[in-house]
Amino acid sequence: MTFQDRQNITATFNCEDVTKTFECGERLRRTERYTEKATGRLPNGKVELDVESIRQATCKVMYCRFMAWIRVKGKLDVESRD
């Protein structure tokens, strides 16, 4: 077992001719900070964000989830008709 940091932890299993390595470290969904995409700062110190790009990204995720749901729902409907 090797431990470099929270993101890089590996465990290796050896048995006869088989060697298997498992990556056990934490995998973050977001590696960058939201402030890295800031468009500027207001005089009171608040960060100006690119709201339109955030909305587009959110819509893309929601669309993909909706389409996956439609595919699952369609399969369920077909199975129930048989």
Backbone bond lengths (Angstrom), bond angles and torsions (degrees), N, CA, C in turn:
res aa  C-N    CA-C-N  psi(-1)  N-CA   C-N-CA  omega(-1)  CA-C   N-CA-C  phi
1 M - - - 1.450 - - 1.517 107.73 -
2 T 1.336 115.74 133.86 1.464 119.97 177.12 1.520 108.97 -121.31
3 F 1.312 115.18 143.35 1.455 122.08 179.73 1.518 107.95 -133.93
4 Q 1.338 116.25 113.36 1.460 120.30 176.33 1.525 110.17 -101.42
5 D 1.309 115.92 -48.14 1.461 122.95 175.43 1.524 107.32 -160.01
6 R 1.322 117.58 -172.95 1.461 120.19 -175.45 1.522 113.20 -64.00
7 Q 1.325 116.74 -27.10 1.454 120.13 -178.93 1.533 112.22 -87.76
8 N 1.314 118.17 -22.00 1.458 121.79 -174.45 1.521 111.28 -119.97
9 I 1.320 115.96 85.40 1.458 123.30 175.83 1.530 106.45 -126.28
10 T 1.327 117.02 126.50 1.456 120.46 178.78 1.526 110.02 -128.66
11 A 1.307 115.19 146.29 1.460 122.38 174.70 1.525 107.07 -126.08
12 T 1.325 116.54 130.79 1.454 121.52 -178.82 1.519 109.24 -113.74
13 F 1.333 115.49 132.67 1.454 122.82 -179.74 1.524 108.16 -114.44
14 N 1.328 117.04 124.83 1.464 122.54 178.41 1.517 109.13 -119.11
15 C 1.318 116.24 128.34 1.462 121.49 175.73 1.519 107.66 -147.67
16 E 1.326 116.04 110.45 1.454 123.14 -177.63 1.531 109.97 53.51
17 D 1.327 118.32 -115.02 1.466 120.96 -177.27 1.525 113.55 -91.36
18 V 1.309 116.92 -0.96 1.461 120.52 -174.23 1.526 110.16 -102.83
19 T 1.338 114.99 129.05 1.462 121.04 173.70 1.518 107.23 -125.92
20 K 1.300 116.56 124.96 1.464 121.77 -179.23 1.511 108.59 -128.50
21 T 1.323 117.35 129.31 1.455 122.61 178.28 1.526 108.56 -111.15
22 F 1.324 115.86 129.05 1.460 122.56 178.71 1.520 109.25 -109.75
23 E 1.323 116.32 132.53 1.460 121.01 174.93 1.522 107.61 -93.83
24 C 1.319 116.01 115.20 1.464 121.56 -172.83 1.523 113.28 -109.64
25 G 1.311 117.76 1.98 1.466 120.48 -177.71 1.512 112.22 -71.15
26 E 1.320 115.41 164.04 1.461 118.99 -179.54 1.521 109.95 -73.79
27 R 1.294 116.43 139.14 1.458 123.22 178.71 1.518 107.62 -114.19
28 L 1.311 114.94 114.87 1.453 119.68 -178.08 1.519 109.89 -86.91
29 R 1.311 115.44 141.87 1.460 119.83 177.06 1.519 110.48 -73.74
30 R 1.307 115.75 -33.06 1.457 120.54 -178.73 1.517 107.84 -125.44
31 T 1.309 116.29 123.55 1.459 119.62 -179.97 1.523 112.32 -103.35
32 E 1.322 117.12 -18.72 1.460 119.45 178.77 1.525 109.72 -102.14
33 R 1.281 115.13 157.88 1.469 119.96 178.10 1.521 109.57 -84.45
34 Y 1.322 115.88 151.27 1.461 118.61 179.87 1.521 111.15 -68.07
35 T 1.330 117.54 -23.26 1.469 120.39 -179.55 1.525 111.82 -75.13
36 E 1.335 118.14 -13.57 1.457 120.06 177.81 1.519 111.62 -67.85
37 K 1.329 116.98 -23.21 1.458 121.01 179.63 1.523 111.80 -101.62
38 A 1.320 115.95 21.29 1.456 120.48 179.79 1.522 109.75 -70.78
39 T 1.324 116.08 144.08 1.459 120.44 178.64 1.517 111.94 -90.74
40 G 1.321 117.46 -15.00 1.460 120.68 179.09 1.518 111.25 168.19
41 R 1.316 114.66 -174.93 1.472 120.69 177.90 1.531 109.01 -124.49
42 L 1.309 114.51 140.40 1.451 120.72 176.07 1.520 108.98 -82.17
43 P 1.340 117.82 162.11 1.467 120.28 -179.16 1.536 113.79 -58.55
44 N 1.332 117.83 -28.51 1.467 119.55 -179.29 1.537 112.08 -83.38
45 G 1.346 118.12 3.35 1.457 121.27 176.90 1.517 114.93 97.89
46 K 1.323 117.07 -9.04 1.463 119.45 179.42 1.527 109.98 -70.85
47 V 1.318 115.34 150.85 1.459 121.82 -179.00 1.517 108.96 -91.73
48 E 1.330 116.39 131.88 1.465 120.95 174.62 1.518 108.03 -88.21
49 L 1.313 116.52 124.12 1.459 121.52 180.00 1.514 110.17 -105.49
50 D 1.315 116.36 155.80 1.454 122.42 175.52 1.529 107.12 -81.35
51 V 1.302 116.95 86.04 1.452 123.19 -172.66 1.530 111.51 -63.41
52 E 1.307 117.66 -36.37 1.464 120.24 -178.22 1.525 111.56 -63.66
53 S 1.324 117.72 -42.69 1.470 119.44 179.85 1.528 110.88 -68.75
54 I 1.332 117.10 -32.93 1.468 121.03 176.28 1.520 109.79 -65.39
55 R 1.312 116.96 -43.28 1.470 121.00 178.48 1.523 111.40 -64.22
56 Q 1.330 117.05 -40.95 1.465 119.94 178.84 1.520 111.27 -63.79
57 A 1.327 117.01 -42.13 1.465 120.24 179.10 1.522 110.49 -64.08
58 T 1.326 117.17 -41.09 1.458 121.40 179.23 1.521 110.31 -64.78
59 C 1.319 117.08 -42.43 1.470 120.43 178.81 1.524 110.90 -63.47
60 K 1.317 117.22 -39.12 1.466 120.69 179.16 1.524 110.54 -62.33
61 V 1.338 117.12 -44.34 1.466 120.93 178.98 1.524 110.23 -64.13
62 M 1.317 117.13 -45.29 1.462 120.72 -179.13 1.525 110.92 -64.87
63 Y 1.330 117.66 -38.07 1.460 121.49 178.07 1.530 110.11 -63.11
64 C 1.329 116.58 -44.77 1.468 119.83 -179.92 1.525 110.90 -63.25
65 R 1.317 117.27 -41.36 1.469 120.41 177.98 1.525 110.80 -64.54
66 F 1.330 116.90 -40.16 1.453 121.16 179.85 1.530 110.51 -64.80
67 M 1.335 116.80 -43.79 1.456 119.89 -179.71 1.526 110.87 -65.79
68 A 1.322 118.25 -37.13 1.462 121.09 176.56 1.530 109.30 -64.02
69 W 1.316 117.03 -40.34 1.467 121.10 178.54 1.523 110.38 -64.04
70 I 1.337 116.61 -41.58 1.462 121.18 178.66 1.529 109.92 -61.12
71 R 1.353 116.92 -43.33 1.463 120.25 179.68 1.523 110.91 -61.97
72 V 1.335 116.70 -44.34 1.468 120.63 179.39 1.515 109.66 -65.93
73 K 1.314 117.05 -44.42 1.465 121.60 -179.51 1.520 109.94 -61.58
74 G 1.329 117.46 -41.44 1.456 121.06 178.97 1.517 111.81 -63.01
75 K 1.317 117.09 -40.70 1.465 120.53 178.04 1.511 110.55 -65.18
76 L 1.329 117.13 -39.70 1.459 119.86 179.30 1.522 111.19 -65.05
77 D 1.357 116.15 -40.87 1.464 119.96 179.25 1.521 111.29 -63.82
78 V 1.332 117.25 -41.20 1.468 120.94 -179.75 1.517 110.00 -65.50
79 E 1.334 117.74 -41.86 1.453 120.89 179.59 1.522 111.74 -65.02
80 S 1.333 116.84 -36.29 1.456 119.48 -178.12 1.525 112.02 -73.77
81 R 1.338 118.35 -22.44 1.464 121.33 178.66 1.514 112.04 -77.57
82 D 1.327 116.73 -26.15 1.484 119.65 -177.99 1.491 113.42 -71.09
